[in-house]
Amino acid sequence: MHYFNISPVRLLRGLSLALELVVDGINTHHWRVASICRYLAQTMEFSQAEKQALFMSALLHDIGAASDFNERRWLLNPAAYAVPPRRTIFDHAEEGWSLLNSCAVFSGLAETVRHHHDRWEGGNPSGAAGEVIPPASRVIHLADALEIKINKRESIFPQRGELISFFQGRAGRDYDPAAVEALVQASRKDCFWLDLVNPSYSGLIFHEMESWGLACYKVRDMLSIAEVFAKIIDRTSVFTAHHSRSVSKVATLLAGECGFCESELHMMETAGLFHDLGKLNIPNAILEKPGPLTSEEIEVMRQHTYHTYRILQQIGQLETMAEWAAFHHETLDGAGYPFRLPARALSLGSRIMAVADIFVALAENRPYRKRLERAGVEKIMRDMTARGKIEPRLVNLLFDIYPRADEIILAAAAQKE
C-alpha cells in the first residue's frame, strides 16, 4: 500500500484553494478567515488541538457552496452581486457538513462547518444556541462576517472603529460575546489588521502552521478526499453529474489492462476524481451553455487543467497524481494545453487519463447534444490518433473492451434518471 507523508496544513491549503477560484484568479477569503480565527483563538481558551481543528475548519467552511459559482460569488461579497441566493445561508453549511462527514479524513471538522452561521441568540435551523453551538463554529461565524465586511478597496485602519462597533453591538445576539471580546483584544494590534490586507501573509501563515508536522495518508485516504471534491465538481452541472466518476472508472479500467499494480490503480482512480478540480473556477453559465462556446468562454474553460495541476502540486507528495489528473488536455503532438508538453513528457498514466476523458465526454450526454454511440465515438477517436493527438495503443485497447467501458457510462446515466 502506498503512503503519502503530507502536512495536513498543506493539504487543506491546496484543497481550500479550489474553493477560492474565480474567473480572474483567486480570492483568499478562506485564508483570511483562517487568519482571523488564529488571532482570536490565541486569546481564548482553545487547546493546541482545538486551534488546529479551528484553523482547518476555517479553510473549508464554505465547501457546501462550492458547486454553485454564483452562490460562492454572492457569499464572498453580497453587496456587490445582487444575485438572490437560491437557498438560505444555512443550507450550504448543512451541505458542507454532509460532504465532510462522509469523508473519514475530514469528518472531525463536519460539526464545526455545520454550525458556522448559527446565531448566538438562537433561531437557527439546527436548534442550537449559545454555548450549545460548537466554540470553533462561533469563532468562524464572527471571522467570516468580519472578512466580508472589510472594504478591500480602502485603507484598513480607518475602518477599524466602525467594524469593532458593529460586532460589539451584536455581541450576545448574533455573535458569541467571548469571541467579540477576543476580537476587541486582537484589534488593538496593528499587525492583526495589516495581516488581513497583506497579500503575501497567507503564505507566511501556512509556513508557520507547517510546524504542526506531517501526517501519513494512505492511498485510500486520498481517494476518500477525492470523492468529496468529485461530488462538488459534478454537482456544478446537471449534464456532468457523474463525469468525474466515469472518467475515474474508465481510466482505472484502462490502467488495469495496462498492468498497473493495485496501489497505482488506486492512484489512477483518485487522479480521475480530481481531474476537473479546476473547473470550480468556471461559471455555471458556461458549464451548462446549450450551444457552442464563444472564444472568450473557451479561454475561460481551458484554464481548469492549469488550476487542477497547481492545486495538487502545492500539496506536496502528489506530483505523479497531479500529472495524471491535470495533463488530460495535453496532446502527443505538443499542441495541447495548458503546458503544451511534448510526447516524451507525457507518462502512460497521463495518456490514459486523456483517452478516458475524451471517451467519456463523447459517450455521455452534453448540454448541446445527446451521447454518441460506438461508431461516432470511434470515428472521432481514431481520427485523433491519426492526427497524433492521443495514444493509438490505448485507443485500440479501449475499443477492445468497449462494452465494459460503455457500461460505466450507461450506469452513470441510469443514476441521473
N, C-alpha and C positions, 0 to 999 in steps of 0.2 A: 504493500500500500504506500502510495506517495504522500509525503508530508510537506507542508509549507510552514516555515518559521517566519511569521509576519507580525509586525507591530499592529496591534488592534487599532491604534490611532491612525496609522497609515491606511489600513483597510477602510475604516469609517470615513477618513478624509476623501479617499478615492470614490467611494460609493456616494457620499454626500455631494460630490462634485456633479454627479449625474442629476441631482435634484436642483442644482444651481444653473443648469444650462438654459440659456436663452438664445435667440437667433443671433445676436451680435456679440456673444461672448459668455461670460459667467457673471453671476450676481453676488455671490458670497453671503447671502442672508443667513444661511445656517451657520456659517463660520463665525459671523459676528454675534449671533445669538449665543453660540457656544462660548465666545469670549466674555460676554456679559455674565453668563452663568458661572464661569470660572471666578470672576471677581466676587460675585455675590456669595458663592459657596465658601470663599475664604473667610468671610465674616460670620457665617452661620455654622451651626454645629453639625457639619457634614463630615463623616469619616472619609479616609482616603478612598476606600472602595465606593462610597456614595458619590464622591466628587467625580470619580472616573465614569461611573454609570450616568451621572447627570450630563457630563460633557459629551458622551457618546450618544445619549438620547437626544440632546440638542442638535447634533449633526444630522439626525434623521427625523426630526419632529414633524415635518410636513410630507413625509413619504406617502401618506394616504392621498395626497392631491397630485402626485407626480404624473399620473396618467392623463391629466387634463391640462393642456398648455395654458388655456385661458384662465382656469382656476388658479394655477400657480402664479400667473402674472398678476391676477387680482389680489391674491393673498399678500404678495410682496409689496403692493402699492395700491390699496383700494381707492385712494383719492385720484390717482392718475388714470385708472382704467374703469370706465363706467360700464363694466360688464357685470350684470347681476349674477351672483353665484347661483348655480343650479341646485345647490344643497346648502344646508345650514353650516355654520362654522364648525359645528361638532361632528359633522358627517365624515370629514376627511380624517379627523382624529380617530374615530372608530375604525375607519378603513385602515389607518396606519397600525392600529392595534392588531387587527386581523392579519395583516401582512407579516408583521414582526412575530406575532405569536405562533405562526405556522413554521417558523424557522428556529431550529434548536439553538443556533448561534446567537440570535438576536432576541429570543423570547423574553429574556430578563429585562429588556427595555420596553416591552409592549405596554405595560400598565402606565408607565410614565407618559408615553406618547398618547395613550387613550384619553388622559385627563388634562392635557396641556392647554386646553381652552376653558376648563372649568372655572367658574367664578367662585370666589371665596364665600360669598353670602348664600350661594345655592341657586336653585332654579335651573340646574343643569340636567340634561337628559340622562346622565349617569346616576343621578340621585345623590351624588357626593357633594359635600360642602365642608368648609372649614378644615379642621385637622384630618378629616377623612380623605381629603384629596392628597395623593402622594406628595411629599415635600418637593421632590425633583420637578413634578408637574407644575407646582406653584411657582417655582423659580423660572421655569421655561415660559410659563404664561406671561410673567412680567417682562422677561428678557425679550421675548418675541414682540410684544407690544412696543417696547422702547425702541428696538431696532427699526421697526416700521415707521415710528413717529419721527425719527431723526430725518431732517431735511438734508439729503446728501449734496445738494447744490449750494448750501450755505455754510458759513463757518460754524464750527460746532460749539465754541464757547458761548456765544450769545444765546444759544438755545437751552443752555443748562437749566437756568432758573425756571423757565416755563415747563420744561419736561419734568423736573422734580416736583413742582407744584401739582402737575397733572396727576402723578401717581400718588402723592401724599393725599390728594383729595379723594382718591378712590381706594385707599387702604381700608380694609375691613368690609369693602363692598365687592369690588372686582378682584382685588389682589390681597394676598397674604400680608398682613401688617409687618411680619418679621422680614419678609422679602423686600418690602418697601423700605424698611429701616436699613437693611443691608445695602440697598441701592443708594440711600442718602449718604451712608458712610463711604461707599466706593466713589460717589460723585465728587467728594472733596479732593480726590487725587486727579490732577490734570492728566496723568497718564491713562486713566480709565477712558476718558473721552477721546484722547488722541489715538489710542489703540483702536477705537471703533472706526475711525476715519482714515487710518493709515493702511493703504492697500497692501503693504508688504508685511503687516503684522501677522496675518493669518499663517504665513509660512513660519514665522518665528514661534507662534504659539504651538503649532504642530510639532516643531522641532523640540520644544520644551516637553511636550507631552510624550514624546517617544522614550523618555526616561522611564516610563512605566514598563518598558521591556517588551519582549516578544511573546507570542502565543503560538502554539503548534496547532495547525489546522489540517485535518485530513482532506483528501480529495472530496470525500462525501460531504464534508463541512462546506467546502466551496460550492459544491453542487446545490446544497440547500440554500445558500445565499443567492446563487444564480437563479434559482426557482422564484425567489421573491421578486427579483428585478425583471425576470421574464414575464411574470404576471402583470407588472406595471407597464412594461413595453407593449405587450399585446393588447392591453386594455385601452391604448391610445387610439385604436381604430377598430370598428366592428369588422372591418374587412381583413384585419390581420390578427384576429383574436387568438389564433393558435400558431402564428407564423414562427415565433422563436422556438417553440417546442418541436414543430415539424422539421425545421432546419436542424435542430439539435439531434433529433432521432434519425433523420436521413444521413447526416454526417457521421453519426456513430455507426450506423449500418454499413456505410462505405468503409469506414476505418476498420471495422471488424473484418470485412472481406479483404482488406489490405494487410491483415496480420497484426494490427495493433494489440498490445497486451491489455490486461484488464485495467490497470492504472491509467494507461493512455486513453482507453475508451471513456473512462470517467472524465478525464480532462477534455476530451473532444465534446462530450455531452455538455459539460459546463461551458466551454467556449461557445457552443451553439446557442445556449440560452443567453449568453452575454452579447452575441454578435451584433445586435442592433441597439445596444445600450445608449449609444449616442443619439438615437432618434428622439430622445426626450427633449432635444432642443428644436424639434420640428413642430411647428404649429399644427394642430389637428386639422385645420382647413386645408393644408397641403396634403397631409396623410390621407385624407378622405375625399380629395378632389375627384369628381366623377369623370373628368376629361383630362386631356394632355396638360402637363405642367408647362408653365412659361419658362423662359431661360433663367429668369431670376429665381423661380421656385426650384428649378433643377439645381442651381448653385447652392441653395439652402439645403436641399435634400442630400447632396453629395458630401456635406460636412459630417454626416453622422459617423462614418467609419473613422475619421480622424479623432473625434471625441471618444469613441469606443476605445481606441488604442491608447490615448493619453490617460484616460481614467484608469484602465487596468495597468498601464505601465507604471504609474506612480505608486501603486500599492506595493510593488516590490515582489520578487519571487514568482511573478506570474508572466514573465516575458514570453515564454512559449505559448501559453494560453492566450495572451494578448495578441500575438501574431495570428494564431489560428482564428481568433474571433474577428479581428479587425481588417484582415487583408482580403476579405471576400469580394471586394470590387477591384482588386489588382488583377492584371492580366499578364499572360505569359509573354506577350509582345512588348511589355513595358509601357503600355498606353493607359493603364488603369489609374485608379485614384484611391487614396489621396496622395500616395507617395511615389507613384509611377515606378514601381520596383521592377527590375528585370527578372527574368525567369529564374536565374540562379539564386535569387534572394527569396524565392517562394518555396517554402517547405512543403512536403507532402500533405501535412495537416492543413496548411493554408489553401492548397489546391483542392483538397476535399471539401472544405467549407465553401469555397467559391462554387463548385459544382452543385453542392447541396442547396445553396441559397438560390441559384438560378433555377434549378429544378422545381423547388417549392414555389417560387414566385410564378412560374409558368403553370404549374399544376393546381394552384389554389385560386379561388375567386378573388378578383380585384375590383376596386371601385369602378373601373372603366371597362371591364369585360368579365365574362364567365371563364372558368378554368378551361385549359386546353386539354384535349385528350392526347393519348400517346403519340399519334402521328404528328400533331402540331408541336408538342414538346420536343420530340426527337429531331424534327426538321430544324428547329431553331438552334438546338444544342449541337447538332452535327455541323451546322454552318459556323458556329462559334469555334469549334475545333479546327475547321478548315481555315479559318482566318487567324489561327494562332492565339486565340483568347484563353481557352481553358484546356485542361489536360485530356488528351484523347483517350488514354488508357482508363481514366476514371469515368469518362462518358460511356465507353464500351462496357465497363463493369456495371454502371448504373442501369443500362438497358438490359444487361444480362439478368439483373434481379429486379426489373421494373415492377412486377406485381407486388413485391414486398414494399418497395418504396412508395408506390401509389396507394397502397393500403393505409400508410401513415397519413396521407393527405385526405383520403376518404373518411378515416376515423376522426380526424380533426373537424372535417366539415359536418359530420354527424353530431358532434358535440355542440356545434353552434345552433342546431335546429331545435 
